Amino acid sequence: MNIALEAVSIEQKSVLRNLLELYIYDFTEFIPDDVDCHGLYGYKYLDQYWTEEGRHPFFIYIDGNIAGFVLVRRYYVSDLNDYIYSIAEFFVMKKYRKQGVGREVAFRIFNMFSGVWEVAEVEENRPAQAFWRKVIHAFTQGDFEEIQKEDWIGPVQRFL
């Protein structure tokens, strides 16, 4: 299995928009979002990935086929008095799950952007919590902290 990560160009934005619909649909198991009158969930931050500094969209390819995406965000955290990187959204299509794809992609993304990282999961999403704890533990060899933040309901893993 050949796994590749490629930055999403502005010309590919509509493809990412379509994949975000699948992602949000999957996510409604844990969040109460509904579709709009057009049958779409929408993603309010999509355009900002091409207009704001510090946002990085990537497609995940497996053997040349689009298999998901990763949205990375860099922003200021006041309690650290520094900028951090964050996985804003992470999606691997069901066909490719449970094969090590997510772990491999996460490792590549973490290595691509050096600095402090935070990965947050919503409280209800226990599978994501288990996945990220396992991946981050392996990536950091256990050198991470799990915190709670005032502006987030759920665990947050922080590491360098």
Buried (B, 14 or more C-beta within 10 A) or exposed (E): EEBBBEEBEEEBBEBBBEBBBBBBEEBEEBEEEEEEEEEEBEBEEBEBBEEEEBBBBBBBBBEEEBBBBBBBBBEEBEEEEEEBBBBBBBBBBEEBBEEEBBBBBBEBBBEEEEEBBBBBBBEBBEEBBEBBBEBBBEBBEEEBEBEEBEEBEBBBBBBE
